[in-house]
Every structure is written in C-alpha cells, then in structure tokens.
Amino acid sequence: MHMGTMGVAGTTQCDNFRHIVINNGAHDSVGGQPTAGVNWDRLSFSKVAEGCGYKTILEPVSTAEGIREAVHKLKTSPGPGFLEVRCKKGNRMDLGRPTRTPLENKQDFMSFLAIEDL
C-alpha cells in the first residue's frame, strides 16, 4: 500500500476497513534488500497510522498467540483499524510464482485469519 493511501484510509473513516501490515523489514521477493521497516526501534507504522487518522491502532505483534488476540480485537474495534505483524525475513526454497488472483489470495487470507465477516 502506498503511503498516500494510508491518509485516504484514515480520513475517510471507513468503519469496515482493516489494514494489516506484514513487516519482515525487507523486499524479500526481489533479493531481500532491507527496507525502512527493519528499523523497528526508529520507525513506527502504528504512529503513521495514528497520524493518518485510523481509529484503532494495535501494538505490533510477532507471535501466533499475539496475532490471534490482535485479529480478534481488530475485528471487534471500530475502523479504520491498523495492525503490524512483525516477522522474519525469508521464504521457502520451493516457493513458486503465484497461481491465484489477488482476490482469491485476499479471500484465502481472510478465511485463514477467520475474519470473513470484515
């Protein structure tokens, strides 16, 4: 998502909008170059979301239990809502190219997180 889009999401105050950033601190799919997001102690996506007007901003999470709890809270809180999931860089060695559409990926991701009603 482009930074300008966060401003639009925050100022339109769309109650059913949830924004989940999966932050591995790298451009993993094109060589693993670090991004500004790797500086967790200096760059706060949560503060950016706050500055853009998001109503619900959750603390970053990095564990399976933290993700479960945060997604539940995100589901039940007013939107627009923001959550950063911090994870390690890297991927499977046998990871192929996408074979599904972006819409199918979205539906799969929402189903996996059990947030189909968003």
N, C-alpha and C positions, 0 to 999 in steps of 0.2 A: 504494500500500500504506500502510495506517495504521501509525504508529509502533509501536503496541502489537503489531502483527503481527510486526515485526522481533524483538521479545522472544520471542514464541512460536516463531518460526523458529529462533532461536538456542538456546533452552533445550530444544527437543525433539530437537535434534541429528539431524535427518533427513539421512542421508548423500546422498540424491539431490536435495536442494534447492539450486537456484542462483538467486540474486537479482541481476538486472542493473537498475541504475537508469540511465535515460537522462535526464541532467540538463542542461536548457537554461536553468535559472535563471529560468523564467517559467511562468505559467499561460497558455501560448500559445493554447490553443483557445478561451479566453474573454476575449481582449483583450490578452494579453501582459504582465499585471502581474507585476512581479518577485516571486520567492519568496526565502526564506532561502537556498535552494540557489545563488543567484547569488554569494554571498559565499564563494567557494572558498578564500580565504585564512583565513576565520574559522570556517566550518562544515565539518566533516569527516564525511561519511556513512560513510567507512571506520572512523573511530573509534567511531561509533554502532554499526556492525555488530560491531566488536570488543567493545564493552561489552555487546552483546546475546548474545554467545557464539558467533558464527559461527566456524567452524574455519579457513576460508580467506578471507582478505581481500586483494584485489589492489589495487595502486596505481591511481588514476584514469587513464583513457586518453582520448585525443581525436583520434587519427589512425587511418586504416584499418589500417595495419600494427599499431599498438598494440592495436586491437580484436581482430584476428586472433590475435595472440600471447596476449592475455589470455583470450580464449574457449578457446583450446586448453589453457592452464594451468588454467582453471576446470574444464574437462571432466575433467581428469586428477587433480584435487586432491580431498581429502575435503570433504564438505558438512557443514553448510550452507556455501555459498560466496557471496561478495559481490564485485561489480564495479560501479564507477561509470563510465559513459561520458559525458564532458562534450562538449556540442555547442552550436552557435549557436542562438539564438532565431530563429523564423521558419518559414514554411511556403510551399508552392506557392500561387499565386494561384487556381489552378483546383481546389484540394483540396475534394472534396465530402464529404458525410456518409458514415459507414461503411455498407457494404452487406453485410458479412460478420459472422458471430457472433464473440464473443470467443474461443471455442475455435478457430475457423478462423484467426483472427488469431494466436493462440498457435502453432498448427501451422505457419503460414506463416513466422513469426519464427524458430522453431526450425530449420526447414528452411533458411531463408536463412543462418543462422549455422552450419549444418551440425552441429547438436548434437542431432539427432533421438534419440540414444540416452540422453539425460538423462531 
